Amino acid sequence: MVNPASGGALRLVADTDVCAGAGQCVRAAPELFDQDDDGLVVLLAADVPAASRARALDALDLCPSGAIGVRENPESSPARGDRIPPGP
């Protein structure tokens, strides 16, 4: 779980198999997300700059399908393009 108050570095992951194409991530953080021709999420930057931290967390909260994941410790996070591991 990411602590919004911690201010630590974040890394994003996205799962296009789960994405519903709602575009809420793009609206929340257009510097971090885009959509492909099918409307599915595209990460523009996996490592979140400090100035974009709040918008990245907003995108996470606004995603209706749960396709976006955020990790607080980039050193232990998957590399760009990796998928979110399946839930319990």
N, C-alpha and C positions, 0 to 999 in steps of 0.2 A: 504494500500500500504506500502511495506517495503522500508525504506530508507537505501540504501546500505552503506551510510556514517555514519549512526547513531551508529553502533557498538553494538546495543542492542541485547539481547538474542533472539534467533529464535526457533520456533517450526515448524516442518514439518508435513504435512498431505498428504495423497495420496489416490486417488480414482481409484481402480482397474477396476471399470466399465467404466472409461474414458481412461485408459491406453491403448496405442497402441503397447506396447512391443518393442519400438525402442531401449531401453537401454541407451539412452543418459544420464540419471541420474546416472547410474552405472559408465559410463565412466567419468563423471564430478566429482562424489563424491562416490567412492567405499566404503568408510568408513560409509556412510549414507544410501546407497541404494543397493539392490540386485534385482534379478528377480526370480520368482518362476518357476516351471516346464513348465508353459504356457507362460513364458516370461513377466509376469506382475510384476509391481513394488512391492517391499517389502521394508518397512522401517526397517532399522537396528537400527536407533536411531532417535527418534522423536525430542528430544532436541539437538540442534546443538551446539557442542563445539565451542568456539571462534575461534580455529584454523581452523575449517571447514566452517566458515561463507561464505567466498568468493566462495568456491566450491558448497555450498548449493544454493547460489543465481545463480551460473552458471547453475546448474541442473534445476532450475526453468525456466531460460531463454531458455535452450536447449530443454525442453520437448515439442515435437511437438503436443501432444494432450491436454496439459494443465492439466494433471492428478496430478501434484504436486502443493501443496499450501504451503505458508510460512506465519506464523503469527509472528509479532514482539514482542508481549507480551505474554509469555507462561502462565502467570496466568489467562488470559482470553481466552486461546486457547482450542480447543477440546483436549481430551486425545488421547493417541496413539491408532491408529486403527479407529478413527472417520473419517468420510468422509468429503470432501469439500462440503459445502452447494451449492445447485444449483444456477446458475447465474441468472441474471435478466431476 
